[in-house]
Structure formats: structure tokens, C-alpha cells
Amino acid sequence: MRRSSSPYASSMSFGPGPLSPAMMALIGANVVLFILQLLTQQYSWGLTRNLGLLPADVIGSFRVWQLGTYMFLHAGVFHILFNMLALWMFGTELERIWGTRYFLKFYFVTGIGAGVLTVLFSLLPFAFAQQLEHSIVVGASGAIYGLLLAYGMYFPNRPIYMYLVFPIPARYFVMIMGALAFYSSIAERGGVANATHLGGLLVAYLFLKSGRMHPWAEVKYRYLKWKINRTRAKFDVYTGGRANDWDRKVH
């Protein structure tokens, strides 16, 4: 619960704030595709079979679009309900800080990256990994776990109510969820989504740590610095001496 700053609104409001256009578009796309899933699941061309992430199809038939489309499908009402609730709760404040463009980039990079790691994970020569090869993965959970990690990094001491009962600082909540995803992906048979959850955490961490939150800006900075140093070496430019020294080594 938080107080509203508007004199025309009620004195208290629930959650992180209203839905932005980008958030409404993401949630709307998930809801529409979920309804289409329900309508087509009895047919062989159902969306779940063709748009869900099946590592064997990605590798064998090169259906690379599944790395992105699986994010908009879900396995049931509670699955999509909790994912969309988490998207709103954790994503709204991050979008407010980052801006819509960077928020969407982060969301899709972590979601697609989690799908790529899931496919790579299925290639490992272990039974707990090979079970993924012919399993269909659906859900926005890879991207949601990425948002959760980012939320924990930005608001480490903010309490999150685990199981809606126990308040835990966000940084510890992320650690617990990451440990559970890691254990489940190895120990549980059928821990399909858990490998994707873990992938979302890993991709989000690498994405946020590389480039100091702005990866392409960091790359451009390094490239520009390299060009400047190269130009200095080419024209034999050296700095030194004093400001009133006519014979200082500046050429």
C-alpha cells in the first residue's frame, strides 16, 4: 500500500502504480495468446506445440522463433495470473527508473537468453538435463526471474512477502529463489521450467553487470577511447611540460 500524491485520487492505492502502455501491451499479448492456446489445444497445430520452446525443434528443425514466442504462452490460469502479477509488481518500478525502451530491451534479452540457455542445458550429457530435449517450455518466468533479480539489486532492503506471509529483504528473496531454481533443475525430474528460471537469473545478472547498466554505451565509450589513443599515436601527440614553457613536449 502507498499514498497517492494526487489530490483527486483516493488517499491510499495498492501496488507499484498504474500500468504503463508498454506494460499493458505485454500483459495484453500474454492474455490474448493464452486464450488462443485454450481454443487450439485440441488440434495438432495448437499454439503450445508450435510456439512453445521445444529444444529438439530448435536444434533439429531450426525453429528459432520459439526462443521468443514461448514467453507469451502459459500452462494454466494460475501460471499466467502469477506471472502477470509479478510483471506488474516488479516491472513497473524498474520501467519507471530505466525508461520504457531499456525496460523492454531487458525483458526480451533475459527472456530470450533464458530460452537459449535452456536449449544449451538440454545438450549436457546428464539425465537431468537431457529430459529437457523433448519437453515443451512455456511461460514468461525466465524474464520474470530476470526482473526479480534486477529488483533485488535496486531495492535490496525492500521487504518481499514470501508466500504472502514472511517479509524477507529483496536481496535474500532473490538468493532463495535462485537456490531453489538451481536445486530443482538438477534434483527434480520434470524440473523443466526451473532450468529456465535459473537461466533468466544468470542472463539478467550478466546483462546488468556488463556495461554498467548501459551495455551499448559502454561499448561505444571503449571504441571511442581506442580511436583517440590510436590517433594520438599516429600523430605523435604527447602531453607534458608547463603552461609557460615554450619548449614543452606537445606536438
C-alpha positions in Angstrom: 0.0 0.0 0.0 1.2 3.5 -0.7 -0.2 7.0 -0.5 -1.2 8.8 -3.7 0.3 12.2 -4.5 -2.8 13.3 -6.5 -5.4 15.4 -4.5 -8.1 13.9 -6.8 -7.3 10.3 -6.1 -8.1 8.2 -3.1 -5.7 8.6 -0.1 -4.3 5.1 -0.5 -3.5 3.0 -3.6 -2.4 -0.6 -4.0 0.7 -1.8 -5.7 3.5 0.0 -7.5 1.3 2.2 -9.6 -0.9 2.2 -12.8 0.0 0.2 -15.9 2.1 1.9 -18.5 1.3 1.5 -22.2 4.2 -1.0 -22.6 3.1 -3.0 -19.6 -0.5 -3.1 -20.9 0.8 -4.3 -24.2 2.9 -7.1 -22.7 0.1 -8.3 -20.4 -2.4 -8.0 -23.2 -0.3 -10.1 -25.6 0.1 -12.8 -22.9 -3.7 -12.9 -22.2 -4.6 -13.0 -25.9 -2.2 -15.8 -26.7 -3.3 -17.7 -23.6 -6.9 -17.6 -24.8 -5.8 -18.8 -28.3 -4.0 -21.6 -26.5 -7.2 -22.7 -24.9 -9.1 -22.6 -28.2 -6.5 -24.5 -30.2 -5.1 -27.0 -27.7 -7.3 -29.9 -29.1 -5.7 -29.5 -32.5 -2.3 -30.8 -33.7 -1.4 -27.2 -34.8 -2.2 -25.8 -31.3 -0.1 -22.8 -30.3 1.6 -24.6 -27.4 3.1 -27.3 -29.7 4.2 -24.9 -32.4 5.2 -21.8 -30.4 6.3 -23.3 -27.1 10.0 -23.9 -26.6 11.0 -27.4 -27.6 14.8 -27.7 -27.6 14.7 -30.7 -30.1 12.8 -28.5 -32.6 15.1 -25.5 -32.1 18.2 -27.7 -32.7 16.8 -30.2 -35.2 14.3 -28.1 -37.2 15.8 -24.7 -36.6 12.6 -23.3 -35.2 14.5 -20.4 -33.6 11.3 -18.3 -33.2 10.4 -20.5 -30.3 13.1 -18.8 -28.3 10.9 -15.7 -28.2 7.3 -17.0 -28.6 7.4 -19.3 -25.6 7.5 -16.3 -23.3 3.9 -15.4 -24.3 2.4 -18.9 -23.6 1.3 -20.4 -20.3 0.4 -23.7 -18.8 -2.7 -22.7 -16.9 -4.8 -19.8 -15.3 -2.7 -19.6 -12.2 0.5 -19.7 -14.2 -0.4 -16.7 -16.2 -2.0 -15.0 -13.3 1.0 -15.1 -11.0 3.4 -14.2 -13.9 1.5 -11.2 -14.9 1.1 -10.1 -11.3 4.8 -10.3 -10.8 5.4 -8.5 -14.1 3.3 -5.6 -12.8 4.6 -5.6 -9.2 8.3 -5.7 -10.1 8.4 -4.4 -13.6 6.5 -1.1 -13.0 9.2 0.5 -10.8 12.0 -0.8 -13.0 10.4 0.7 -16.0 9.9 4.0 -14.1 13.7 4.1 -13.4 15.0 2.8 -16.7 12.5 4.1 -19.1 10.4 2.1 -21.4 13.0 1.4 -24.1 15.6 0.0 -21.8 13.0 -1.9 -19.8 11.7 -3.7 -22.9 15.2 -4.5 -24.0 16.0 -6.0 -20.6 12.8 -8.0 -20.6 13.3 -9.6 -24.0 17.0 -10.1 -23.6 16.5 -12.0 -20.3 13.5 -14.0 -21.7 15.2 -15.0 -24.9 18.5 -15.5 -23.2 16.8 -17.9 -20.7 15.4 -19.8 -23.7 18.9 -20.1 -25.3 20.4 -21.4 -22.0 17.6 -23.9 -21.7 18.4 -25.3 -25.1 22.1 -25.4 -24.3 21.3 -27.0 -20.9 19.4 -29.8 -22.7 22.6 -30.7 -24.6 24.5 -31.6 -21.4 25.4 -35.3 -21.1 23.4 -35.7 -17.9 20.0 -37.3 -17.4 18.5 -34.3 -15.5 19.5 -32.1 -18.5 18.5 -34.4 -21.3 14.9 -34.6 -20.1 14.5 -31.1 -21.4 15.2 -32.0 -25.0 11.7 -33.2 -25.7 9.9 -31.1 -23.2 7.8 -28.1 -24.1 8.7 -25.0 -22.0 6.2 -22.1 -21.8 5.8 -19.0 -19.7 7.3 -15.6 -19.1 9.1 -16.9 -16.0 12.6 -16.5 -17.4 12.1 -12.8 -17.9 10.1 -12.5 -14.6 13.1 -14.0 -12.7 15.3 -11.5 -14.5 13.1 -8.7 -13.3 13.2 -10.1 -9.8 17.0 -10.1 -9.8 17.1 -6.5 -11.0 14.5 -5.5 -8.4 16.7 -7.1 -5.7 19.8 -5.2 -6.9 18.0 -1.9 -7.0 15.9 -2.3 -3.8 18.0 -4.8 -1.7 16.4 -4.0 1.6 12.8 -3.7 0.4 10.7 -6.5 2.0 9.0 -9.1 -0.2 6.4 -11.3 1.4 7.3 -14.9 0.7 4.2 -17.0 0.4 2.4 -13.7 1.2 3.3 -14.2 4.9 7.0 -13.9 5.7 8.7 -10.5 5.0 12.2 -11.0 3.5 14.6 -8.3 2.2 14.6 -8.4 -1.6 18.2 -9.4 -1.9 17.7 -12.5 0.2 14.5 -13.4 -1.5 16.3 -13.4 -4.9 19.1 -15.6 -3.4 16.5 -18.1 -2.0 14.6 -18.3 -5.3 17.9 -18.7 -7.3 19.0 -21.5 -5.0 15.6 -23.3 -5.3 15.7 -23.0 -9.1 19.2 -24.4 -9.2 18.4 -27.3 -6.9 15.2 -28.1 -8.7 16.7 -28.0 -12.2 19.2 -30.7 -11.0 17.3 -32.8 -8.5 13.7 -32.9 -9.8 12.6 -35.0 -12.7 10.4 -32.7 -14.8 12.2 -29.6 -13.5 11.8 -28.1 -16.9 10.8 -24.5 -16.0 13.4 -24.4 -13.2 16.2 -24.5 -15.7 14.6 -21.6 -17.5 14.2 -19.7 -14.2 17.9 -20.1 -13.4 18.7 -19.1 -17.0 16.7 -15.9 -16.5 18.6 -15.1 -13.3 22.0 -15.7 -15.0 21.3 -13.7 -18.1 19.9 -10.8 -16.1 22.9 -10.7 -13.8 25.4 -10.7 -16.7 23.3 -8.1 -18.6 23.2 -5.7 -15.6 26.8 -6.1 -14.6 28.2 -5.7 -18.1 28.3 -2.2 -19.4 27.3 -0.6 -16.1 23.6 -0.9 -16.8 24.1 0.5 -20.4 26.0 -2.1 -22.4 26.0 -0.4 -25.8 27.0 2.9 -24.3 30.0 1.2 -22.6 31.0 -0.4 -25.9 30.8 2.9 -27.7 32.9 4.5 -25.0 35.6 1.9 -25.2 35.7 2.2 -29.0 35.9 6.0 -28.9 38.7 5.8 -26.4 40.6 3.3 -28.6 40.3 5.6 -31.6 41.5 8.6 -29.6 44.6 6.7 -28.4 45.3 5.5 -31.9 45.0 9.0 -33.3 47.4 10.3 -30.7 49.9 7.6 -31.5 49.6 8.2 -35.2 50.3 11.9 -35.0 52.9 11.5 -32.2 51.0 13.6 -29.7 52.4 13.8 -26.2 51.4 15.9 -23.3 53.8 17.3 -20.7 55.7 20.4 -19.6 54.4 23.6 -18.1 51.9 26.0 -19.5 54.5 28.8 -19.8 57.2 26.5 -21.3 57.5 27.3 -25.0 59.6 24.2 -25.5 57.2 21.8 -23.8 56.6 18.4 -25.5 53.3 19.0 -27.2 53.3 18.3 -30.9 
